[in-house]
Amino acid sequence: MSGQTRTPERLRRIGFGFLASKALLSAVELGVFTELADGPLSREALVARLDLHPRLSADFLDALVALDLLEREDGEYRNAPDADTYLDRNKETYIGGHFEWANARMYPLFGRLGETLRSGEPQGTRGEDENVFDQLYGDDDLFERFVAGMSGTSLRIAEILADAFEWEAYETVCDVGAAKGVVPVTVAEKNDHIEATAFDLPPLEPVATEFIANSEVEDRVTFHAGDVFAQKLPEHDVFVMGRLLHDFDLARKKELVQRAYDALPEGGALIVYGTMIDDERHEKDDALLMSLYIRVETNGFDYTHEQCQTWLQEAGFSETEACDLSSRESVVVGRK
Ligand SMILES: C[S@@+](CC[C@H](N)C(=O)[O-])C[C@H]1O[C@@H](n2cnc3c(N)ncnc32)[C@H](O)[C@@H]1O
């Protein structure tokens, strides 16, 4: 469409997109979808259950209807089908932890985009050398939201990796930065011969140990507490680094890849997954915006398939390949 025939609608949608975003994030935080998962409720009943003030409630709930997140019939509200599957805290498919994290951490930090564009100073760390995770893990509330957020969104990727990778060629896998261990547990569940390690910082130990103990592969999955920058990685046939590289600057990204390469045997593999930008850097707006966000928060950034494959090749990987998992997430595999 030429510039002359365009209406300002597209610009309005982008410019005021934060209104819809904040309404959804607040609905998740307040538990709207969890409450409605048991059945439809009138506005009065829902407001009472969620302990909301009545003044805003009609516009709030009807805006969620207009956004196709809720449906309203005969004065009662119910969840739209996708909201019911993914935003009810009591379902295994819940991805709202990521939204709770976005609401508590990302939304206020991204509000400082303008000043960060001028100063260049990351807003989520105190000083150059501070690892953002030290700060997160010192705050119980943020920690809980972060782990829930990561775990909810890694389940689908874990299932794809567990099914699609050539696990029959390998015996052991270590997920570096595994959070509570969704990937190692899922890979072990779907591949009976695999022994898996979830490697992460010590604060993750209690939550990961509990998650592994409640799985059916407790005997084949172990949690290893450690700092990947401070110690050698334990030798494994395959390493996974999921959404780990994006948190760090270029030197640290390369160091992580090198550490994995050094700990692999000949024939071993490194799987890197996470948000990746298209090679031309003009298509994946989601990925570019996420990279911009991470630059506001830390010294990290997201990257293209091509950049990631180059880092793997520089570390020594002889064969690399890349593919998209969704409009935002991609995977790069390197073989030693
Ligand atoms: C963004 S999360 C990704 C979690 C998981 N891989 C996923 O895809 O959902 C990054 C993880 O890396 C862990 N991590 C960060 N720095 C680390 C370090 N120096 N050593 C080990 N783990 C680290 C964090 O604790 C966190 O669990």
The ligand as an SDF file (V2000), in Angstrom:
LIG
                    3D

 27 29  0  0  0  0  0  0  0  0999 V2000
   16.6380  -16.6170   30.7760 C   0  0  0  0  0  0  0  0  0  0  0  0
   16.7700  -18.0040   31.8060 S   0  0  0  0  0  0  0  0  0  0  0  0
   16.4510  -19.3480   30.7270 C   0  0  0  0  0  0  0  0  0  0  0  0
   15.9630  -20.5850   31.4190 C   0  0  0  0  0  0  0  0  0  0  0  0
   15.6960  -21.7940   30.5120 C   0  0  0  0  0  0  0  0  0  0  0  0
   16.8770  -22.2160   29.8250 N   0  0  0  0  0  0  0  0  0  0  0  0
   14.5800  -21.5050   29.5240 C   0  0  0  0  0  0  0  0  0  0  0  0
   14.8120  -21.5030   28.3270 O   0  0  0  0  0  0  0  0  0  0  0  0
   13.4430  -21.2840   29.9740 O   0  0  0  0  0  0  0  0  0  0  0  0
   18.5080  -18.0550   32.0540 C   0  0  0  0  0  0  0  0  0  0  0  0
   18.9290  -19.0370   33.1120 C   0  0  0  0  0  0  0  0  0  0  0  0
   20.3760  -19.0290   33.1740 O   0  0  0  0  0  0  0  0  0  0  0  0
   20.7630  -19.1090   34.5190 C   0  0  0  0  0  0  0  0  0  0  0  0
   22.1070  -18.5160   34.6600 N   0  0  0  0  0  0  0  0  0  0  0  0
   22.4300  -17.2120   34.5320 C   0  0  0  0  0  0  0  0  0  0  0  0
   23.7380  -17.0250   34.7600 N   0  0  0  0  0  0  0  0  0  0  0  0
   24.2470  -18.2370   35.0440 C   0  0  0  0  0  0  0  0  0  0  0  0
   25.5540  -18.6820   35.3920 C   0  0  0  0  0  0  0  0  0  0  0  0
   26.5680  -17.8340   35.4870 N   0  0  0  0  0  0  0  0  0  0  0  0
   25.7310  -20.0140   35.6150 N   0  0  0  0  0  0  0  0  0  0  0  0
   24.6890  -20.8840   35.5330 C   0  0  0  0  0  0  0  0  0  0  0  0
   23.4290  -20.5090   35.2090 N   0  0  0  0  0  0  0  0  0  0  0  0
   23.2080  -19.2050   34.9640 C   0  0  0  0  0  0  0  0  0  0  0  0
   19.7150  -18.3090   35.2480 C   0  0  0  0  0  0  0  0  0  0  0  0
   19.6850  -18.6410   36.6320 O   0  0  0  0  0  0  0  0  0  0  0  0
   18.4350  -18.7020   34.4960 C   0  0  0  0  0  0  0  0  0  0  0  0
   17.8230  -19.8210   35.0560 O   0  0  0  0  0  0  0  0  0  0  0  0
  1  2  1  0
  2  3  1  0
  2 10  1  0
  3  4  1  0
  4  5  1  0
  5  6  1  0
  5  7  1  0
  7  8  2  0
  7  9  1  0
 10 11  1  0
 11 12  1  0
 11 26  1  0
 12 13  1  0
 13 14  1  0
 13 24  1  0
 14 15  1  0
 14 23  1  0
 15 16  2  0
 16 17  1  0
 17 18  1  0
 17 23  2  0
 18 19  1  0
 18 20  2  0
 20 21  1  0
 21 22  2  0
 22 23  1  0
 24 25  1  0
 24 26  1  0
 26 27  1  0
M  CHG  2   2   1   9  -1
M  END
$$$$
